[in-house]
Structure formats: C-alpha cells, structure tokens
C-alpha cells in the first residue's frame, strides 16, 4: 500500500500555534497500549503498585532531574497515569490572567534548546519502555502487545488556579472512581 498524504495523516490533538516549550502547568494522561492493567490493582479505593507500577513511578519522579521542570500531583492507575508537569520551559511567559503563582520562577540562562512537553513525554515513554523490556527478560514481567504506551497522550494546558485545584482533586480521587472510569477494563477479561 502506498502512502497518500491526503488520507494517511496523523491529526494532531495539540493546541495549534501554542509553544509547548513555554513555561506552564500541563495536565497529562498516558494510557497503556490496549489499556492492559499492568501497573497494579485498586483495592478498597486505593492504588497498590506492583513492580511495574513502581518502575513507572520512579522514572516519572526522575523527570525533574532530567528536564528543568517540577512535578505536581500525579497518580499511576492500573492501565494509565495522570500527572501535572510544571515548567517545560526555563522562564515563565507573561501569561497575565493565565499566570499561576503557586511555583516560584527560576532565573537561569539557556544552555540547550528548551524541551517541549512532547519531548518530555516522549523521553518518559521511551525510557520506561526500554526498562520494561529488560524486565520482561530478567524478571518475567508480562509481555505487551507491540508497544507499552498508546501512541499519543492527552494534555491540557492549565490556565488558572481553579482549574489547577480541580485537576489535583480529580487525580487524588481517581482510585475512588476507578469502576466508573472510561479507561477501566476489568482485570477479569
């Protein structure tokens, strides 16, 4: 089959004309391929990470060392994760009514190009996939179907304090709503 750009193209779900290397608060959701429950289980409304989930958590926390950014609320669920990334740029933009004042700004000089949110998520997916594959061989972790993560990810640019607080609350309460979650797939399937 030949490639036809008129019918074989990926539609971007990103906000057009937005600079994703700009300082900001970004809410992201990443899903496991085929929504397989690989990261642990929910029991009595609490998430219990297995070794795979703990690996995902460790690499999520390491992102702030790798990139000039901070992490806010996050949760790893059986087949997806939610998190708030703060930064993704070195100097906050003048956002006026969109500006959020909960994190102090940093004054620094640019040494390398500022990574975009896509660069950060891409690095995270790549690093965790490589580590997962190593553990399939070493520790008999279950194999996944072609890829660990779904190709894309959901993101939302958080524009104000009210939205930030609502998203933080959603993240914290995610295990309580697991059975109603659209990302839920029964572990018994």
N, C-alpha and C positions, 0 to 999 in steps of 0.2 A: 504494500500500500504506500503510495506517495504522499508526502507531506503537502497539504494545501493550507496556507495560512488563513484563508477565508473561513475554513471550517475546523481546522485543527489549531486552536489557540487557547491559551490559558487566560481566563479573565481574572484580573487582579481584584481582590476584595479590599485592597488598601485604599485609604483616602487619597484621591487624586490631588496632586500639587502640594502634598504635605511632606515636609522634610523629616523623615523618621530618624535622623541623627540629631534632631533638635532636642534640647532638654525638655523633659516632660514626665508625666505619670502615665504609664501604659499598662492596661489590664490585658493579660493574655490567657488563652486557653489552648492547651495542646492535648490532642487525643491519640491514643494508641491505635495503630492500624487495625481495622476491623473491630475496634472497640473491645478488644480482648481484655479481660480483667487480669492483669499481670502484676500489679503493684501492691496487692494486699487485699484485705477484706474489711468491710464495715460490720461491726458488731456492737449492738446497743448504741447506735448513733455515733460511734467513734471509729476513726480510721486506724487500722493496725497495718503498718507497713511490713511487707516481707523483705527479704534481702534485695530484691529488685527495686522495690519502692525506696528502701534506704539508700541504694546507689543513686537513684534519681534525685533524692533529696540532697545528698552530698554534692553532686555536681551542680545542682541548682544554686546551692549556697556558695559554691566556688566561683560562680559567675561574677560576683562583685570584685573578686581578686583579679580576674582576667580582663574585665572591662571597667571603665570608670563609671560606675553606677552603684546604686543601692537597691536592695530588695525590700519590699514592704510585705504585706500579708500574702501568704500562699498556702495551698493545700494540695497534697497528692492524693488522688482518689484511686479506686481500683483500675480504672481504664482511661483516666485523663488527669490533668492537673490545671489549676488556676493559679495565677500569680500576678503581682503588681511589680513592675520594674520601674524604678525611679532613676531618671537620668538619661542614659543612652546618648548623652552629649556632655561636653565639658562645661559649657557656660549656659545658664538658663536664658532662654529667649525672653524678650519683653512681652509677656502674654496679657498684661493688663487685667481684664476681668477673668481671664482663664488662669491666671497665676495662682499657684497653690503655695502656701507658706509653711508647710509642715517640715520641710527638709532644708537645712542651711545650704547656701550655694557655695561653690568652690571656685577660687580664683587659681587658675593654672594656665600654662601655655600648652598649645597643641604641639605634640611631637609627631604623631601619626594621624592619618585621617580618622575622624570620629566614626565609630561603628554605628550602623543603623540598627533599629530594632530587629530587622530581618537578619543582619549579621549575627546578632547575639543569639537569637532563637536558632538560627542555622548551626552555629557552633555548638550550642547545647544539644541539639538533636544528634549531631554528628558524634560528639564525644560520648554521649550516653549509648548510642547505637554500637560504637566500637567496643565499649566496656561490656555491654550486654552480650555481644557475640563472643568475646573472650570467656565470659562466664557460662555460656552455653556449652563450651568445650571443657572448661575447668570444673564447673560446679553443677553441670547438668540442668541449667536453667531451661525452661521450655523454649523451643524454637518458635520464632514468629514467622508470619506469612509475608515474605519478600521484604518488608521493612518494619521497623519498630513503631515509628510515628506516622500518622497520616501526613500526606504531602504538605498541606497548608496548616495554618493555625488561625485562631480567632484573635483579633486585637481590638481594643477600644482605647481611644485617647481620652484620658480622664481630664475633664475641663474645669472642675470646681470641687470644693470641699464636700459639698453634699453628695455628689456622685462618688467621690473617694470613700466616704463613710458607708454609703450603700453597698459598694462593691466589697469593701472589707467585711461587712456583715454577711453578705452572700457567701464569701469564701469561708468564713468561720462556720456558718450554718450548713455548708454543703453536705457533710455526712448525715445531718438530720433529714435532708430531703432526698437522699440517695434513691430510694424506691420510686420517687416521683420524677427523678432526673431524666431528661431526654437522652442522656448519654449512658443510662443504666442498661446493662444487659445482664440477665440472670446468670449467675455463676453455674447454674444447673443446666444450661443449654448445651 
